[in-house]
Amino acid sequence: MPLASRWPCGFPAHNHAPIFATAATQGLARGVIDFSLFRQDNGITTASDRGAIKVMAKVPFSVSARAARLIGRENVGTPQGAVTELVKNAYDADSAVCAVLFLPRWSELPAKITQREHEALQRLAPAIDKFFVADGDMWARASCDFVEDQDALAAAFAQFLDLWIVDNGHGMSAETIRDRWMVIGTDTKEINDRSAGGRVVTGAKGIGRFALDRLGQECELFSALPGSPETTHWLVDWTEFEGAGKVISDVQAILETETRHLSDVYTEFALDSVLPQVGPTREGEGKPLDFANGTAIRIGLLHDVWDARDSLRLKETLEALLPPHDRGDFDIFVYDHRAPTESGFIDNFPPDHFDYRMVAEVSDTGEVTITLDRREIDVQRIRPRVFELDTMKKAPFRKEDFNTGSVTYTTDLARLTGAKGETLADFEAIGPFSFTLYFFKLTNPTSDNLLRYPQKNFDVGKRRRWLKSSGGIRLYRDNFRVRPYGEPGSTTYDWLLLGDRVARNPAPASRIGWRVPPTQVAGTLHISKVGNPHLMDQSSREGVMNERALDAFRRIVIALIREFENDRAYVLGQFSAAFDLDHKEEKEAEEGRRIAEELLGKAENPDAAEDNEASPTDGSQSDLFGQQTPPAGEAQRDNELALRQVSQAYSSEVRKNESLRDDIQVMRGMATLGTVLVSFTHELKQIKANIDSRSQRLSDAIENVADKERLAALTPAHNPFRMLERLRRQDEKVSRWVTFALSAVSPAKRRRRVVDLAEYLSGVESYWEEFLQSKSISLDADPSASTGAMVLAHEIDLDSIFYNLINNSVEAFVKPSAPIERRIKIDISEEDDGWINIRYADNGPGIPDEFNIAEDIFQFGASSKKEAVSGDAAGTGLGMWLLKTVVEEYRGSVALQSAMGEPGFSIGIRLPLHQPASAEATNG
């Protein structure tokens, strides 16, 4: 049997790898493998007792020269990405500046060009053939008879570029180039993760230099060490890697050491006139730049046609390479000889007048420190009523917090994400990172909005221009960009799927649950190679390698963004509530309608208005009774005031109607579910009848035909009667649900009537009894104590109160806690002042401390239930909001009686006691 056919089936790697390694090593050392070394244990088939089989000597792997093409040109996606890799190499070399230069290949028109130069020139100007004639293996330039031809030729040569990447780092010697630069996949940066200057190196794959092949056919490198009078010169022709049968060792580069300064090279190629002499201005001055040492790379015969627009797009790409405000020790200079006015240092500072900035620091222990910088609101114009609200008397929403401008608090990943167990361990394994998020509004507030929200004005055009090139949330490793996350104009711009979150929950900004659109944010996420090993990028430098780690990281970032969203929505919601308290909508509407009717009456009867007018010489007027009316100027001011009141009343009505439309939309969806349920009432009753008896019918049928001795011999797991018992218990649950659902939509509950709370609570106990028993929860509604307590109400509204409370208690009891006797208690008492007091309480975990204040549970859309995957709200956030809305519709009130974060939940509800007509007459 051939040797190759025996190894795969004889030695599984998972439990025999050490044995295999030992035997193979011993065998290869003497030129044979003795299969008697292997045992036939654990059922493994081997070639034991068949003697020694001779094998050939060690054979090294051979790498095709085509591998360089795969690593370089075909592995680096775009020319911009290739330039980025070379700029990152300059950073790793402790350079203070990296210059990317697009320069003409020739300073004047050449007399002869090579075949490859001729082919490249034809791509730039197809009609160039008429200016050249063949001259052996070269092309000679023919004379031009017309000025237009000379201009066309000069324009074509101006587009024939060499790309230079120049830095002033520590440079490379000939030994470094030979032993490191030319070693494919070298692990130098993997072993030494910091540069000589202390920077965390950005490279690790050892293949970044093959980005040169992606850019052009030929490459020339000049490098000098600090203080050295010598320059190392390296030259390679990437076309040498092409050809059938070539292995990589067949391709060689030229390496030599020249006795001249690096500055002489710059003078020879006319770089000294374009390289920057002074760095960008910081704190009033720029530092002088010295290019006496470092590395200069010239890339010729470019694969891509770079026009002036392409070089400007490259500048935009490099603007995103380094995060804003992190350019203290490294700058990028871009120069294109065709667009000198657009050239210069990259400056990517965001607008100063952002609306919100969040800075989050996540530690390696999972602790999170968040700083929120609120710039959206003009603090001086905040109405006093805002800070009189109980909801604004707790940090970080107090007046002093707004005067400070920023708030800082500490939390952890468990609270932010709602994760626990293995999921939380995945989050904590991501490691420490920081996140800076900027939020920008893109429209100035209207006059109506300014009354409610005292927001600042800003330059809309400046913001839109900056966000167009610098928006999106971008990932940086050791201060260098990890592409393609947040790339403008690409499918990965919204890699956090913020747009999907907005589509799923398009709530207004003043309501909890608001989601920020991806077009209004810019952000920087800072990770490191040392601190975040699970987030290593792919060899192509296009994305993170570990998808599971990236997903966990994304979920943490979304949870952090949700902190900003909740803060802004909460603040705007309280401003809106304060405005409503200062501007009673009903009063405004009533006054507005009165004025509107008066004005409309005058408009319909202009003759009567004219008859009532008089014009005395003092400018005053008399009414029908001879009384003096205000002068014309005062009347005009009164009219203007009246019109403003009408306008305010109209605005109040509009806002009220918009709020009502939102509520109606929610109710419509819920009503649709009820309507569908009602339409299937008959079918559900029939299904329930069948469910209640089917297990018993099946049991009887089996007893009639089954062999009792064979049944007795069966194990419990295979006994059909045991199976039927499990089915019966499941049927009981379904039956209880059908009974409960049908009772909730019965016609009686949709009619307003006098409801006896004792009778109603007795029904509640019976409806929930079996379900609560299955959850080991006791419900004590104490109906006897509520005898005589009557309310005039729709029973379905009472269901909205009690069913939501019970449902919340059941879900709260599900959360992990110490073993307790789960209890729900409802107490009812009558007051002499004509009110009914209802106290609902459970001994569950209470109100979670993730809300700002306990009363936030009544906010529309506020929910403490989280999706296990996304971390978004899993609950509707409508239950407690509905409860409060219903109670207030009945002129009642709701008051929490338990503190946030403490065990146990308790709430007090006051409803008006229904009084019979005779009692009302007596009281009257």
BAGU-468299 format. One record per residue (C-alpha): x, y, z. Coordinates in steps of 0.001 Angstrom, whole numbers, plus 500000, padded with zeros to 6 digits. Example, Ala and Ser with C-alpha at 12.3 -4.5 7.8 and 13.67 -1.06 7.14 Angstrom:
BEGIN
512300495500507800
513670498940507140
//
This chain:
BEGIN
500000500000500000
501411503426499157
502635505433502112
500394508407501409
497276506249501560
498077504927505044
498793508094507036
495477509925506888
493398506991508090
495936505592510547
496757508535512821
494014510968513795
495568514315514644
493385515000517645
494823512322519939
497921510882518235
499746513965516986
502606513675519552
503171509978518706
503088510763515007
505588513561515411
508009511372517367
507862508466514914
508149510675511869
511132512511513325
512938509285514169
512156507792510785
513240510798508746
516438511074510728
517624507704509416
515827507805506081
513129505277506999
509968505105509068
509584502013511215
505849501409511467
506384498994514372
506678502150516521
502930502601516194
500491500564518247
497125499148517277
495248500496520275
491973502408520495
490845500730517283
493402502556515122
494537500697511996
498289500999511363
500936499408509209
502541497651512175
504735494545511649
505209495269507937
508823496198508222
510595499450507370
509607501486504339
512260503678502817
511358507264502083
513095510036500187
515201512680501900
513636515916503196
512136518063500478
511709521816501085
508647523698499951
509074525876496910
507069529072496505
506029530176493063
507009533696492044
503298534193491383
502821534247495169
504244537773495214
501537538795492766
498857537177494959
500211538872498093
500663542233496462
498580543269493496
495707540833494076
495583541018497872
495521544793498294
492092545877497148
492659549473496016
495601551759495205
494508553990498079
494825550991500398
498289550262499063
499436553842499739
497961553569503215
500143550536503950
503284552431502930
502306555441505053
501858553096508018
505381551776507423
506609555372507729
504817555642511057
506454552406512274
509840553931511353
509249556733513923
508887559307511200
507528562739512113
506072563250508640
505252561169505586
505092562940502211
503055561426499360
504163563125496145
502773562873492602
505567564204490380
506210564098486610
508589561344485543
510664563784483535
511438567404484283
511638568040480516
510479566130477428
512772563121476881
514318562338473487
513805558571473912
511559556355475988
511465552608476627
508910550183475264
507099549979478597
507102553769478963
505652554020475471
502851551578476391
502068553518479554
502058556797477624
499590555339475128
497114554697477955
497275558358478903
497084559715475337
496124557151472634
497065559602469836
500639559833471083
501908557382468425
502334560104465823
504999561763467998
507257558669468311
509085556351465943
510673552982466700
514407553099467374
515618549570468115
514171548565471485
513441552216472253
511096554875470942
512487558177469698
510511561425469844
509730562928466434
509789566656465833
506530568589466283
505629571026463484
502807572760465318
502557574473468663
499297572600469347
501118569280468951
503842570385471341
501224571387473902
499409568057473505
502677566165473955
503629568227477013
500178567643478540
500529563878478042
503958563825479709
502593565909482605
500187563055483346
503020560504483288
503710560299487013
506053558764489513
504631558262492980
507002559055495853
506523558028499490
509075559924501596
509567559861505367
512172561154507823
512241558097510084
515193556058511258
515903554589507800
517228551155506839
520712549789506294
521595547285503564
521541544511506177
518059545500507352
516768545491503789
518318542106503057
517384540373506337
513951541955506974
512590543961504061
513157541123501577
511870538353503895
508253537650503009
506055537368506085
508816538330508505
507734538243512140
509939541148513222
507011543412514083
505151540538515676
508054539913518059
508881543577518635
505519545298518853
507042548704519566
509321550801517423
512641552212518568
510822555457519368
508177553718521501
505313553635519002
503103550544518814
503875549281515313
500914548955512978
502280546184510772
502509542529511704
502010540420508564
505366541124506908
503714541629503509
503007545354503439
505912546028501102
504117544056498386
501679546942498213
504390548406495971
503543545831493311
499893546909493498
500902550457492606
503438550113489797
505747547889487763
509037549215489089
510200550335492486
513274552167493668
514116552748497322
516649555100498914
517317554986502655
519825556490505082
520424556048508789
520737559111511071
524138560792510650
525252558341507939
527114559633504846
525879556585502896
522610555864501163
521254552374500629
519787551867497155
517334549045496385
515718548416493004
513227545795491816
511250545168488646
507966543512489577
507484542130486067
510308539711486867
507822537785489005
505805536949485900
506496533924483714
505682530229483732
507561527993486128
509347530710488063
509918530241491768
510412533161494069
514130532465494559
514630533029490813
513696536702491226
516344539021492587
516480542693493494
519458545027493174
520913546223496477
523862548558496795
525297551156499136
526179554514497645
528538557013499208
526316560058499116
523849561798501378
520144561245501094
519717564973500438
521729564513497221
519133562017496019
516378564523496731
518224567156494751
518790564771491836
515075564032491564
514002567622492370
512252566554495587
513973569229497655
511741571888496116
508454570170497033
509186568491500365
507781570540503283
510369572415505322
508060573245508257
505360571124509849
501698572166510249
500994575096512516
500146574111516060
499799576570518909
500890579394516646
503978577853515033
505193574901513006
508266572777513764
511145572648511217
511385569341509335
514645567556508533
514856564911505780
518566564108506243
517651560529507166
514700558275506433
513388556415503414
512209557537499989
510362555127497700
509804555871494018
507119553838492255
507143554054488476
505034552839485568
501900553079487687
499175550517487111
496408553052487749
495774556316485979
495941558957488707
494348562220487637
494177565286489891
490805564165491243
492243560785492255
495034562400494231
492480564579496027
490422561475496826
493584559900498185
493989562929500414
490464562354501730
491320558698502376
494455559660504262
492472562246506217
490601559320507735
493776557295508275
494592559161511469
491805559996513931
490917563644514596
492915565412517329
495506562583517423
498165564066515163
500649565251517747
503710563366516506
502896562270512971
501677564254509969
500847563405506363
501707565725503470
500145565207500019
501441567028496932
500320566811493302
502242568984490828
499020569399488800
497082570867491756
499591572701493976
496927574867495645
495074571770496890
498255570221498249
499505570419501804
499241568821505196
496138566889506087
493903568619508609
490854566725509779
489689568514512897
485905568268513374
483708571362513731
483925572903517181
480173573401517431
479037569795517652
475753569178519444
476844566199521513
480104564461522196
480403561205524079
483767559867525225
483684556307526572
486611554426528086
486188550659528437
488705549008530742
490050545461530584
487872544585533603
484660545659531869
484277548952533737
483054551798531524
483567555521532123
481323557767530026
481589561534529586
478736563340527821
479436566836526530
476121568599525831
476489571527523423
473063571406521771
471243573529524323
471751577223525068
471876576926528850
471080580599529424
467700580212527682
466485577111529557
463130577908531146
463182577713534994
460316575205534981
462680572534533585
464705572253536780
461583572367538948
460535568989537568
461219566078539918
462671564227536950
465404566895536595
466521567056540225
468846564092540046
472333563867538519
473253564091535722
470268566305534797
470453569049537411
470952572723536634
474562572565537816
475177569651535408
474017571784532471
476045574765533679
479158572565533769
478490571450530210
479617567847530629
478800564950532939
480831561861533761
479631558607535253
480837555020535593
479023551817534700
479981548369533405
479424546104530422
476929543924532280
474545546843532861
475127548412529455
474472545278527432
472270543272529777
474565540308529085
475603537612531517
477394534276531510
479247533319528347
477981536326526428
479354538714529046
482642536796528991
482816537350525214
482292541070525739
484957541320528433
487389539347526253
487368542149523681
489703544123525911
490091547845526633
489218550462524041
488014554047523793
485192555561521781
484568559184520839
481219559977519222
480137563306517722
476503564110516938
475455566922514590
471987568211513763
471684569048510082
468908571672510220
468610574766512348
465679574819514788
462456576542513712
460931579362515747
458329576957517167
461008574469518187
463037577200519872
460100577917522181
460165574305523345
463861573433522951
466379576308523391
468814574908520824
471742576739519262
472078577770515617
475028576657513488
476564576662509999
474594573915508232
476765573947505097
480014573506507036
478618570554508933
477318568816505828
480642569277503999
482627567874506896
480304564904507429
480398564074503733
484122563263503899
484634562560507596
481313561196508840
480750557649509952
482178555683512857
485701554513512104
487989551995513705
491629552779514522
494275550375515722
497215552060517428
496185555380515863
495888553985512328
492733553304510393
491316549786510069
489464549817506785
486775549653505504
484601550468508527
482937553865508170
484253554377504624
482221557216503011
480214556145499983
480730552428500632
478476549632501847
480492549501505070
479810553146505928
477021552068508291
478761548914509544
476977549278512903
473583549163511105
472371552386512717
470027552946509782
468263549645510458
467756550666514090
466104553917512978
463834552034510568
462743549612513291
461963552386515776
461370555805514151
460548557525517448
460915561319517702
463997562680519468
461999563684522542
460963560111523358
462974557326524931
463732554865522162
464939557514519705
467693556182517449
470382558361515896
470664558268512063
474070557213510657
474277560407508576
474432562599511681
477325561024513541
481089560802513328
483143558689515656
486495557120516365
487017553754518025
490532553185519344
491833549654519809
495378548306519996
497237545263518795
498384544466522323
495117545101524189
492679543695521622
494247540550520125
490834539178519070
490317542125516700
493299541514514413
492757542586510825
492904540384507753
496075540080505709
494414542184503009
494001544983505590
490289545007504730
488335544171507855
488692542295511132
489530538613510889
487459537210513794
483761537611512954
482553536506516398
484806539018518149
483725541750515726
480062541002516459
480650541228520215
482572544466519718
479777545910517582
477185545105520239
479235546913522894
479539549966520649
475774549969520013
475182549819523776
477442552863524216
475610554758521475
472353553904523229
473645555753526330
473982558946524283
470587558394522617
468807557889525919
470456560953527440
469457563252524570
465913561845524326
465438562196528070
466640565820528108
464466566854525158
461485565003526632
461782566961529910
462101570259528032
458893569415526181
457113568512529431
458200571786531052
456954573762528053
453557572054528254
453279572949531935
453997576590531176
451639576619528194
448463574805529083
447257573581525735
443554573532526609
443646577136527851
445584578306524813
443239576507522464
440118577883524168
441407581473524100
442578581057520536
439230579728519393
437429582685521063
439668585196519329
439440583333516044
435621583353516209
435652587069516984
437983587847514115
436033585585511772
432804587330512807
434266590721511921
435509589362508621
432030588071507754
430325591422508682
432693594193507563
429874596770507201
429000596540510876
432648596968511755
432882600096509586
429708601590511115
431212601213514557
434339603152513666
434918606866514210
437979609009513758
438270611848516289
441122614268515853
443013612793518806
443250609457517003
440913607644519385
437715605819518459
434250605469520016
432211602301520201
428420602092519876
428000603228523458
430184606279522987
433101604753524919
436580605723523760
438599602856522248
442396602806522028
444125604771519261
444869603022515938
448443602121516975
447286600410520128
444536598604518232
447085597297515773
449250596042518603
446213594377520168
445465592705516853
449024591489516565
448840590131520096
445559588420519291
447030586889516143
450014585616518100
447650584003520580
445783582382517727
449073581153516302
450149579728519647
446785578082520088
447033576573516639
450548575314517368
449311573782520604
446510572020518751
448957570759516132
451318569391518759
448458567825520662
447100566223517504
450551564922516564
450875563335519988
447394561874519670
448205560512516228
451251558745517672
449102557251520422
446378556286517978
448913554571515744
450031552412518638
446461551715519665
445513550885516086
448153548186515952
446995546733519248
443359546967518176
444193545085514981
445544542195517040
442338542218519115
440175542328515993
441946539340514513
441480537477517777
437755538317517880
437305537099514296
438611533684515339
436513533472518509
434266530652517257
437188528614515942
439147529136519166
436204527953521295
435933524800519188
439692524214519437
439507524672523202
436698522123523473
438740519595521514
441889520305523535
440140519768526854
439134516179526031
441563514810523478
444168513426525875
441501511491527771
440034510097524531
443462508940523404
444117507333526782
440855505416526615
441569504269523072
445033502946524002
443681501021526997
441196499237524732
443786497925522283
447107497785524142
448659494729525751
448853495566529468
451820493230530073
453826494859527322
452860498292528632
454056497339532113
457410496272530686
458044499656529042
460352502230530596
458688505491531770
460258507357528853
458498505034526364
455199504623528184
452431506197526045
450390507132529116
453324509147530457
453537510860527072
449811511602527151
450151513078530643
452818515496529394
450590516392526431
447653516915528789
449622519439530859
450614521281527698
446988521251526504
445920522771529804
448315525685529247
446962526265525736
443384526020527008
444069528548529769
445561530948527228
442535530626524919
440158531227527862
442178534243528947
442375535702525420
438680535263524730
437714536864528024
439918539869527268
438042540653524036
434535539860525160
431895542484524180
431009543114527836
434465544474528502
434156547007525712
431068548682527248
431252551347529918
429440550282533063
429606550410536828
432173547811537843
432240546241541310
435962545942542081
435379542994544426
433684541044541649
436251542222539095
439263541223541221
437715537829541870
437593537354538117
441199538469537798
442260535835540323
440419533087538484
441777534133535081
445396534184536276
445257531413538893
446450528415536893
449025530399534955
450497531916538122
450507528538539868
452598527130537019
455111529903537805
454929529299541582
453439532759542122
450577533495544535
448074536307543901
446157537763546831
443623540284545546
441604540344548840
438242540976547105
436325541006550389
438113544171551496
436887545972548398
433172545338548898
431199548372547783
434055549901545823
432467550847542509
434010552558539508
432372553729536297
434714552350533656
435293550127530669
436377546799532076
438998546528529346
440599549692530793
440824548018534192
442470545074532433
445046547508531056
445887548468534617
445960545133536410
447008542815533591
450043544976532777
451049545051536433
450694541278536827
452511540606533562
455419542819534643
455618541014537972
455686537614536273
458517538690533983
460411540236536904
460182536995538881
461826535159535975
465058537134536527
467724535300538582
467436536028542316
467577534340545686
464880531673546240
461801533392547673
458093532780548011
456777534748545042
453814536889546045
451576539529544463
449249541528546739
446437543919545766
444818546036548496
441834548350547974
440376550918550336
437764553679550086
438361557245551193
435753559597552597
436569562163549935
435110559995547171
438265558203546020
439396554582545844
442983553779546813
444537550741545139
447905549427546289
449632546843544135
452847545188545382
455098542204544672
458267540921546330
460274540639543114
463594542355542251
461934545777541990
462615548637539583
465999548107537855
468560550852538461
469238551358534759
466616554123534592
467558557695535429
464715557958537928
462025555473538917
459267557460537170
460961556748533831
459045553456533724
455992555504532690
457825556937529659
456520555878526269
458811553146524899
460924552841528069
461701549196528807
464257547376530932
463862544181528903
466741543746526451
467302541585523376
469955538972524097
471662539561520736
471389543261519926
470922544698523397
468002546784522116
464742546974524052
462854543678523856
459710544960525547
457321547393523916
457689549939526703
453918550497526534
452556548637529571
453215551194532312
452632554067529892
449183552614529125
448476552184532831
449275555822533601
447361557044530548
444244555079531482
444301556237535115
444690559879534120
441857559535531608
439656558628534592
440925561723536445
442953559496538731
446626559521539735
449553557096539950
452396557180542494
455339554819542853
455854553611546423
459122551703545910
462607553047545272
464695552242542227
467271549491542713
465647548135545892
463840544762546121
460093544741545840
457748546744543661
454839548827544948
452537551345543293
449543553366544461
446585554156542180
443706556527542961
440433556248541030
437204558196541557
434537556262543459
431287555949541520
428372557459543379
424739556547542514
422516559298541156
420606559635544464
423844560122546364
424985562696543845
421725564582544236
422041564510548021
425595565774547864
424533568459545442
//
